[in-house]
Amino acid sequence: MSLWIRISAAISALASGEGLSAVFDQLRTAPDRSVAFAIAVIALGAKMAKADGHVTRDEVTAFREVFHIAPKDEAGAARVFNLARQDIAGFEDYAARVGAMYADDQAPLCDLMEGLFHIALADGEYHPNEDQFLHRVAEIWGFDDRRFTRIRAQFVPDADRDPYDVIGVDPAAPMEDVRAAWKAHVRNNHPDMLIARGVPQEAVKLAEKRMIAINKAWEDIQSNQRS
């Protein structure tokens, strides 16, 4: 069954009269978590679009790059987006429910954050309101500043890009520890691992920018060691 058909069914069954945020409380197990992941990206993306005041064609295109939407499923995706924009619940409520859905597992939350950054930067600008929005979502999800900065550095052109921050290790760490952290990133971002933690197959592209940044950071650290 199409992901978007399942999403439409979930919304019809769960959100009638309750608001879209009620959906997140129900979708906690596979395969429903992949449905919840897609709904979370659309719903928080819709709330973020309100943060900078408008939705651009580039942002819509960026969403299509994260999720392949067949023509027959476009109405379902649009319905989720419109429900999120109209829902009286604020984005902080959405973020809290999404965070509770994944409990202490921050890996899928990082995947979600990267999807939101991809959409935010689609129009070539990073609005201060978008930065405040994403930083607040990160706080609700329990990200520390270092984790948020590392994700932002993958997407925002003028952000600081300390290679050790990108890989998530201390600059004083031995090279074997840095290498181990890099290998763990490569392993954890394998498509099979992404799907296993509830990332829909349509959204596996989220890992591409991350791996480019991680491999570049590893190359930079190696070059600095040799120089």
CYANA upper distance limits for C-alpha pairs under 8 A (distance plus 0.5 A):
  1 MET  CA      5 ILE  CA      7.22
  1 MET  CA      6 ARG  CA      7.42
  2 SER  CA      6 ARG  CA      6.89
  3 LEU  CA      7 ILE  CA      6.70
  3 LEU  CA     35 VAL  CA      7.17
  4 TRP  CA      8 SER  CA      6.62
  4 TRP  CA     69 ILE  CA      8.46
  4 TRP  CA     73 ASP  CA      6.23
  4 TRP  CA     76 GLY  CA      6.56
  4 TRP  CA     77 ALA  CA      7.28
  5 ILE  CA      9 ALA  CA      6.67
  5 ILE  CA     73 ASP  CA      7.53
  5 ILE  CA     76 GLY  CA      7.68
  6 ARG  CA     10 ALA  CA      6.57
  6 ARG  CA     35 VAL  CA      7.47
  7 ILE  CA     11 ILE  CA      6.69
  7 ILE  CA     35 VAL  CA      6.30
  7 ILE  CA     36 ALA  CA      8.50
  7 ILE  CA     39 ILE  CA      7.83
  7 ILE  CA     76 GLY  CA      7.83
  8 SER  CA     12 SER  CA      6.61
  8 SER  CA     76 GLY  CA      6.17
  9 ALA  CA     13 ALA  CA      6.57
 10 ALA  CA     14 LEU  CA      6.36
 10 ALA  CA     15 ALA  CA      8.25
 10 ALA  CA     23 VAL  CA      7.88
 11 ILE  CA     15 ALA  CA      5.57
 11 ILE  CA     16 SER  CA      7.84
 11 ILE  CA     20 LEU  CA      7.76
 11 ILE  CA     23 VAL  CA      7.31
 11 ILE  CA     80 VAL  CA      8.48
 12 SER  CA     16 SER  CA      6.63
 14 LEU  CA     18 GLU  CA      8.04
 14 LEU  CA     22 ALA  CA      7.39
 14 LEU  CA     23 VAL  CA      6.26
 14 LEU  CA     26 GLN  CA      8.44
 15 ALA  CA     19 GLY  CA      5.77
 15 ALA  CA     20 LEU  CA      5.75
 15 ALA  CA     21 SER  CA      8.25
 15 ALA  CA     22 ALA  CA      6.70
 15 ALA  CA     23 VAL  CA      6.63
 18 GLU  CA     22 ALA  CA      6.70
 19 GLY  CA     23 VAL  CA      8.48
 19 GLY  CA     83 LEU  CA      8.37
 19 GLY  CA     87 ASP  CA      6.54
 19 GLY  CA     88 ILE  CA      8.30
 19 GLY  CA     89 ALA  CA      8.13
 20 LEU  CA     24 PHE  CA      8.44
 20 LEU  CA     83 LEU  CA      7.09
 20 LEU  CA     84 ALA  CA      6.99
 20 LEU  CA     87 ASP  CA      7.23
 21 SER  CA     25 ASP  CA      8.18
 21 SER  CA     89 ALA  CA      7.62
 21 SER  CA     93 ASP  CA      7.93
 21 SER  CA     94 TYR  CA      6.29
 21 SER  CA     97 ARG  CA      7.72
 22 ALA  CA     26 GLN  CA      7.78
 23 VAL  CA     27 LEU  CA      7.11
 23 VAL  CA     36 ALA  CA      8.24
 24 PHE  CA     28 ARG  CA      8.13
 24 PHE  CA     36 ALA  CA      6.91
 24 PHE  CA     97 ARG  CA      6.38
 24 PHE  CA     98 VAL  CA      6.55
 24 PHE  CA    101 MET  CA      7.05
 25 ASP  CA     97 ARG  CA      7.02
 25 ASP  CA    100 ALA  CA      8.47
 25 ASP  CA    101 MET  CA      7.08
 27 LEU  CA     32 ASP  CA      5.64
 27 LEU  CA     33 ARG  CA      6.08
 27 LEU  CA     35 VAL  CA      8.00
 27 LEU  CA     36 ALA  CA      6.30
 27 LEU  CA    101 MET  CA      7.83
 28 ARG  CA     32 ASP  CA      6.94
 28 ARG  CA     33 ARG  CA      5.94
 28 ARG  CA     36 ALA  CA      8.27
 28 ARG  CA    101 MET  CA      6.17
 28 ARG  CA    102 TYR  CA      7.87
 29 THR  CA     33 ARG  CA      5.83
 30 ALA  CA     34 SER  CA      7.35
 30 ALA  CA    198 GLY  CA      7.38
 31 PRO  CA     35 VAL  CA      7.59
 31 PRO  CA    198 GLY  CA      7.95
 32 ASP  CA     36 ALA  CA      6.70
 33 ARG  CA     37 PHE  CA      6.50
 33 ARG  CA    198 GLY  CA      5.85
 33 ARG  CA    199 VAL  CA      8.34
 34 SER  CA     38 ALA  CA      6.90
 34 SER  CA    198 GLY  CA      5.25
 34 SER  CA    199 VAL  CA      6.01
 34 SER  CA    200 PRO  CA      5.47
 35 VAL  CA     39 ILE  CA      6.74
 35 VAL  CA    200 PRO  CA      7.99
 36 ALA  CA     40 ALA  CA      6.42
 37 PHE  CA     41 VAL  CA      6.85
 37 PHE  CA    112 LEU  CA      7.84
 37 PHE  CA    198 GLY  CA      7.55
 37 PHE  CA    199 VAL  CA      6.98
 37 PHE  CA    200 PRO  CA      7.79
 38 ALA  CA     42 ILE  CA      6.84
 38 ALA  CA    200 PRO  CA      7.80
 39 ILE  CA     43 ALA  CA      6.30
 39 ILE  CA     80 VAL  CA      7.46
 40 ALA  CA     44 LEU  CA      6.30
 40 ALA  CA     45 GLY  CA      8.46
 40 ALA  CA     94 TYR  CA      8.45
 40 ALA  CA     98 VAL  CA      7.41
 40 ALA  CA    112 LEU  CA      8.15
 41 VAL  CA     45 GLY  CA      6.21
 41 VAL  CA    112 LEU  CA      6.83
 41 VAL  CA    115 GLY  CA      7.31
 41 VAL  CA    116 LEU  CA      7.17
 42 ILE  CA     46 ALA  CA      6.53
 42 ILE  CA     77 ALA  CA      8.27
 42 ILE  CA     80 VAL  CA      7.30
 42 ILE  CA     81 PHE  CA      6.26
 42 ILE  CA     84 ALA  CA      8.42
 43 ALA  CA     47 LYS  CA      6.88
 43 ALA  CA     80 VAL  CA      7.24
 43 ALA  CA     81 PHE  CA      6.35
 43 ALA  CA     83 LEU  CA      8.49
 43 ALA  CA     84 ALA  CA      5.55
 43 ALA  CA     85 ARG  CA      8.15
 43 ALA  CA     94 TYR  CA      8.37
 44 LEU  CA     48 MET  CA      6.51
 44 LEU  CA     84 ALA  CA      8.17
 44 LEU  CA     91 PHE  CA      7.09
 44 LEU  CA     94 TYR  CA      7.61
 44 LEU  CA     95 ALA  CA      8.03
 44 LEU  CA    116 LEU  CA      8.15
 45 GLY  CA     49 ALA  CA      6.59
 45 GLY  CA    116 LEU  CA      6.72
 45 GLY  CA    119 ILE  CA      7.79
 46 ALA  CA     50 LYS  CA      7.15
 46 ALA  CA     81 PHE  CA      6.24
 46 ALA  CA     82 ASN  CA      8.17
 46 ALA  CA     84 ALA  CA      6.58
 46 ALA  CA     85 ARG  CA      6.19
 47 LYS  CA     51 ALA  CA      7.12
 47 LYS  CA     84 ALA  CA      7.30
 47 LYS  CA     85 ARG  CA      6.61
 47 LYS  CA     90 GLY  CA      8.34
 47 LYS  CA     91 PHE  CA      6.46
 48 MET  CA     52 ASP  CA      7.42
 48 MET  CA    120 ALA  CA      8.38
 48 MET  CA    130 GLU  CA      6.94
 48 MET  CA    133 PHE  CA      7.22
 49 ALA  CA     53 GLY  CA      6.74
 49 ALA  CA     54 HIS  CA      6.19
 49 ALA  CA     55 VAL  CA      5.98
 50 LYS  CA     54 HIS  CA      6.60
 50 LYS  CA     55 VAL  CA      8.17
 50 LYS  CA     85 ARG  CA      8.13
 51 ALA  CA    129 ASN  CA      6.19
 51 ALA  CA    130 GLU  CA      6.64
 51 ALA  CA    133 PHE  CA      7.59
 52 ASP  CA    127 HIS  CA      6.91
 52 ASP  CA    129 ASN  CA      6.26
 52 ASP  CA    130 GLU  CA      6.75
 55 VAL  CA     59 GLU  CA      7.10
 55 VAL  CA     60 VAL  CA      8.13
 56 THR  CA     60 VAL  CA      7.14
 56 THR  CA    123 ASP  CA      7.52
 57 ARG  CA     61 THR  CA      6.69
 58 ASP  CA     62 ALA  CA      6.54
 58 ASP  CA    122 ALA  CA      5.92
 58 ASP  CA    123 ASP  CA      5.74
 59 GLU  CA     63 PHE  CA      6.77
 59 GLU  CA    119 ILE  CA      5.84
 59 GLU  CA    120 ALA  CA      7.48
 59 GLU  CA    121 LEU  CA      8.44
 59 GLU  CA    122 ALA  CA      5.73
 59 GLU  CA    123 ASP  CA      6.82
 60 VAL  CA     64 ARG  CA      6.94
 60 VAL  CA    119 ILE  CA      8.37
 61 THR  CA     65 GLU  CA      6.90
 61 THR  CA    122 ALA  CA      8.37
 62 ALA  CA     66 VAL  CA      7.07
 62 ALA  CA    118 HIS  CA      7.30
 62 ALA  CA    119 ILE  CA      5.90
 62 ALA  CA    122 ALA  CA      6.29
 63 PHE  CA     67 PHE  CA      6.67
 63 PHE  CA    119 ILE  CA      6.69
 64 ARG  CA     68 HIS  CA      6.09
 64 ARG  CA     69 ILE  CA      6.95
 65 GLU  CA    205 LYS  CA      8.28
 66 VAL  CA    115 GLY  CA      7.57
 66 VAL  CA    202 GLU  CA      7.30
 66 VAL  CA    203 ALA  CA      5.57
 66 VAL  CA    204 VAL  CA      8.15
 66 VAL  CA    205 LYS  CA      6.60
 66 VAL  CA    206 LEU  CA      7.00
 67 PHE  CA    202 GLU  CA      5.39
 67 PHE  CA    203 ALA  CA      5.82
 68 HIS  CA    202 GLU  CA      6.25
 68 HIS  CA    203 ALA  CA      8.46
 69 ILE  CA     73 ASP  CA      6.59
 69 ILE  CA     74 GLU  CA      6.66
 69 ILE  CA     77 ALA  CA      8.43
 70 ALA  CA     74 GLU  CA      6.99
 73 ASP  CA     77 ALA  CA      7.13
 74 GLU  CA     78 ALA  CA      6.61
 75 ALA  CA     79 ARG  CA      6.56
 76 GLY  CA     80 VAL  CA      7.01
 77 ALA  CA     81 PHE  CA      6.90
 78 ALA  CA     82 ASN  CA      6.60
 79 ARG  CA     83 LEU  CA      6.51
 80 VAL  CA     84 ALA  CA      6.68
 81 PHE  CA     85 ARG  CA      6.87
 82 ASN  CA     86 GLN  CA      6.65
 83 LEU  CA     87 ASP  CA      6.30
 89 ALA  CA     93 ASP  CA      6.80
 89 ALA  CA     94 TYR  CA      7.80
 90 GLY  CA     94 TYR  CA      7.16
 91 PHE  CA     95 ALA  CA      6.54
 92 GLU  CA     96 ALA  CA      6.55
 92 GLU  CA    136 ARG  CA      8.38
 92 GLU  CA    137 VAL  CA      7.39
 92 GLU  CA    140 ILE  CA      8.05
 93 ASP  CA     97 ARG  CA      6.73
 94 TYR  CA     98 VAL  CA      6.67
 95 ALA  CA     99 GLY  CA      6.54
 95 ALA  CA    137 VAL  CA      6.47
 95 ALA  CA    140 ILE  CA      7.16
 95 ALA  CA    141 TRP  CA      7.78
 96 ALA  CA    100 ALA  CA      6.65
 96 ALA  CA    140 ILE  CA      6.69
 96 ALA  CA    141 TRP  CA      7.63
 97 ARG  CA    101 MET  CA      6.65
 98 VAL  CA    102 TYR  CA      7.17
 99 GLY  CA    103 ALA  CA      6.57
 99 GLY  CA    109 LEU  CA      7.84
 99 GLY  CA    140 ILE  CA      7.88
 99 GLY  CA    141 TRP  CA      5.92
102 TYR  CA    106 GLN  CA      7.84
102 TYR  CA    108 PRO  CA      8.01
102 TYR  CA    109 LEU  CA      8.02
105 ASP  CA    109 LEU  CA      7.92
106 GLN  CA    110 CYS  CA      6.61
106 GLN  CA    141 TRP  CA      8.26
107 ALA  CA    111 ASP  CA      6.96
107 ALA  CA    197 ARG  CA      8.31
108 PRO  CA    112 LEU  CA      6.69
108 PRO  CA    194 LEU  CA      8.46
108 PRO  CA    197 ARG  CA      7.00
108 PRO  CA    198 GLY  CA      7.60
108 PRO  CA    199 VAL  CA      7.43
109 LEU  CA    113 MET  CA      6.64
109 LEU  CA    141 TRP  CA      7.90
110 CYS  CA    114 GLU  CA      6.70
110 CYS  CA    151 ILE  CA      8.44
111 ASP  CA    115 GLY  CA      6.88
111 ASP  CA    199 VAL  CA      8.23
111 ASP  CA    206 LEU  CA      7.17
111 ASP  CA    207 ALA  CA      8.05
112 LEU  CA    116 LEU  CA      6.88
113 MET  CA    117 PHE  CA      6.77
113 MET  CA    134 LEU  CA      8.18
113 MET  CA    138 ALA  CA      8.23
113 MET  CA    151 ILE  CA      8.31
114 GLU  CA    118 HIS  CA      6.62
114 GLU  CA    151 ILE  CA      7.27
114 GLU  CA    206 LEU  CA      7.17
115 GLY  CA    119 ILE  CA      6.90
115 GLY  CA    206 LEU  CA      6.66
116 LEU  CA    120 ALA  CA      6.56
116 LEU  CA    134 LEU  CA      8.42
117 PHE  CA    121 LEU  CA      6.61
117 PHE  CA    134 LEU  CA      8.50
117 PHE  CA    152 ARG  CA      7.81
117 PHE  CA    155 PHE  CA      7.12
118 HIS  CA    122 ALA  CA      6.70
118 HIS  CA    155 PHE  CA      7.50
120 ALA  CA    125 GLU  CA      8.15
120 ALA  CA    126 TYR  CA      6.98
120 ALA  CA    130 GLU  CA      7.44
121 LEU  CA    125 GLU  CA      6.11
121 LEU  CA    126 TYR  CA      6.19
121 LEU  CA    155 PHE  CA      7.65
121 LEU  CA    156 VAL  CA      7.80
126 TYR  CA    130 GLU  CA      7.14
126 TYR  CA    131 ASP  CA      7.63
126 TYR  CA    156 VAL  CA      7.63
127 HIS  CA    131 ASP  CA      6.99
128 PRO  CA    132 GLN  CA      6.79
129 ASN  CA    133 PHE  CA      6.54
130 GLU  CA    134 LEU  CA      6.57
131 ASP  CA    135 HIS  CA      6.45
132 GLN  CA    136 ARG  CA      6.57
133 PHE  CA    137 VAL  CA      6.79
134 LEU  CA    138 ALA  CA      6.61
135 HIS  CA    139 GLU  CA      6.78
135 HIS  CA    148 PHE  CA      7.68
136 ARG  CA    140 ILE  CA      6.80
137 VAL  CA    141 TRP  CA      6.78
138 ALA  CA    142 GLY  CA      6.81
138 ALA  CA    143 PHE  CA      5.72
138 ALA  CA    144 ASP  CA      8.28
138 ALA  CA    148 PHE  CA      7.13
139 GLU  CA    143 PHE  CA      6.05
139 GLU  CA    144 ASP  CA      7.62
143 PHE  CA    147 ARG  CA      6.45
143 PHE  CA    148 PHE  CA      6.85
144 ASP  CA    148 PHE  CA      6.98
145 ASP  CA    149 THR  CA      6.44
146 ARG  CA    150 ARG  CA      6.56
146 ARG  CA    165 ASP  CA      7.51
147 ARG  CA    151 ILE  CA      6.89
147 ARG  CA    165 ASP  CA      8.46
147 ARG  CA    168 GLY  CA      8.20
148 PHE  CA    152 ARG  CA      6.62
149 THR  CA    153 ALA  CA      6.53
149 THR  CA    165 ASP  CA      8.47
150 ARG  CA    154 GLN  CA      7.33
150 ARG  CA    161 ARG  CA      8.08
150 ARG  CA    165 ASP  CA      6.24
150 ARG  CA    166 VAL  CA      5.56
150 ARG  CA    168 GLY  CA      8.23
151 ILE  CA    155 PHE  CA      7.77
151 ILE  CA    166 VAL  CA      8.07
152 ARG  CA    156 VAL  CA      6.34
152 ARG  CA    159 ALA  CA      7.58
153 ALA  CA    157 PRO  CA      7.94
153 ALA  CA    159 ALA  CA      5.68
153 ALA  CA    160 ASP  CA      6.66
153 ALA  CA    161 ARG  CA      6.08
153 ALA  CA    166 VAL  CA      8.12
154 GLN  CA    161 ARG  CA      8.41
154 GLN  CA    166 VAL  CA      8.45
154 GLN  CA    209 LYS  CA      7.46
154 GLN  CA    210 ARG  CA      7.10
154 GLN  CA    213 ALA  CA      6.50
161 ARG  CA    165 ASP  CA      7.87
161 ARG  CA    166 VAL  CA      7.52
162 ASP  CA    166 VAL  CA      6.91
162 ASP  CA    217 ALA  CA      8.35
163 PRO  CA    167 ILE  CA      6.90
163 PRO  CA    214 ILE  CA      8.41
163 PRO  CA    216 LYS  CA      8.41
163 PRO  CA    217 ALA  CA      4.86
163 PRO  CA    218 TRP  CA      7.49
163 PRO  CA    220 ASP  CA      7.26
163 PRO  CA    221 ILE  CA      7.11
164 TYR  CA    168 GLY  CA      6.30
164 TYR  CA    169 VAL  CA      5.84
164 TYR  CA    170 ASP  CA      6.77
164 TYR  CA    171 PRO  CA      6.30
164 TYR  CA    217 ALA  CA      7.59
164 TYR  CA    221 ILE  CA      8.08
165 ASP  CA    169 VAL  CA      6.71
165 ASP  CA    170 ASP  CA      7.98
166 VAL  CA    213 ALA  CA      7.65
166 VAL  CA    214 ILE  CA      6.66
166 VAL  CA    217 ALA  CA      6.97
167 ILE  CA    178 VAL  CA      8.18
167 ILE  CA    181 ALA  CA      7.20
167 ILE  CA    182 TRP  CA      6.72
167 ILE  CA    185 HIS  CA      8.26
167 ILE  CA    214 ILE  CA      6.45
167 ILE  CA    217 ALA  CA      7.36
167 ILE  CA    218 TRP  CA      7.99
168 GLY  CA    181 ALA  CA      7.97
169 VAL  CA    173 ALA  CA      7.22
169 VAL  CA    178 VAL  CA      6.98
169 VAL  CA    181 ALA  CA      7.85
173 ALA  CA    177 ASP  CA      6.75
173 ALA  CA    178 VAL  CA      7.09
174 PRO  CA    178 VAL  CA      7.00
175 MET  CA    179 ARG  CA      6.50
176 GLU  CA    180 ALA  CA      6.59
177 ASP  CA    181 ALA  CA      6.68
178 VAL  CA    182 TRP  CA      6.71
179 ARG  CA    183 LYS  CA      6.66
179 ARG  CA    218 TRP  CA      8.40
180 ALA  CA    184 ALA  CA      6.62
181 ALA  CA    185 HIS  CA      6.83
182 TRP  CA    186 VAL  CA      6.90
182 TRP  CA    214 ILE  CA      7.69
182 TRP  CA    215 ASN  CA      8.28
182 TRP  CA    218 TRP  CA      7.42
183 LYS  CA    187 ARG  CA      6.68
184 ALA  CA    188 ASN  CA      6.46
185 HIS  CA    189 ASN  CA      6.53
185 HIS  CA    211 MET  CA      8.42
185 HIS  CA    214 ILE  CA      8.19
186 VAL  CA    190 HIS  CA      7.03
186 VAL  CA    211 MET  CA      7.68
187 ARG  CA    193 MET  CA      8.21
188 ASN  CA    193 MET  CA      6.34
188 ASN  CA    194 LEU  CA      7.81
189 ASN  CA    193 MET  CA      6.79
189 ASN  CA    194 LEU  CA      6.70
189 ASN  CA    207 ALA  CA      6.70
189 ASN  CA    211 MET  CA      8.01
190 HIS  CA    194 LEU  CA      6.94
191 PRO  CA    195 ILE  CA      6.75
191 PRO  CA    204 VAL  CA      6.75
192 ASP  CA    196 ALA  CA      6.63
193 MET  CA    197 ARG  CA      6.95
194 LEU  CA    198 GLY  CA      7.24
194 LEU  CA    199 VAL  CA      5.90
194 LEU  CA    200 PRO  CA      8.47
194 LEU  CA    204 VAL  CA      7.24
195 ILE  CA    199 VAL  CA      5.28
195 ILE  CA    200 PRO  CA      6.41
195 ILE  CA    201 GLN  CA      6.68
195 ILE  CA    204 VAL  CA      8.04
199 VAL  CA    203 ALA  CA      6.84
199 VAL  CA    204 VAL  CA      7.27
200 PRO  CA    204 VAL  CA      7.30
204 VAL  CA    208 GLU  CA      8.38
205 LYS  CA    209 LYS  CA      8.49
206 LEU  CA    210 ARG  CA      7.84
207 ALA  CA    211 MET  CA      6.58
208 GLU  CA    212 ILE  CA      6.78
209 LYS  CA    213 ALA  CA      6.75
210 ARG  CA    214 ILE  CA      6.61
211 MET  CA    215 ASN  CA      6.40
212 ILE  CA    216 LYS  CA      6.56
213 ALA  CA    217 ALA  CA      6.60
214 ILE  CA    218 TRP  CA      6.74
215 ASN  CA    219 GLU  CA      6.70
216 LYS  CA    220 ASP  CA      6.66
217 ALA  CA    221 ILE  CA      6.69
218 TRP  CA    222 GLN  CA      6.73
219 GLU  CA    223 SER  CA      6.64
220 ASP  CA    224 ASN  CA      6.64
221 ILE  CA    225 GLN  CA      6.73
222 GLN  CA    226 ARG  CA      6.88
223 SER  CA    227 SER  CA      6.75
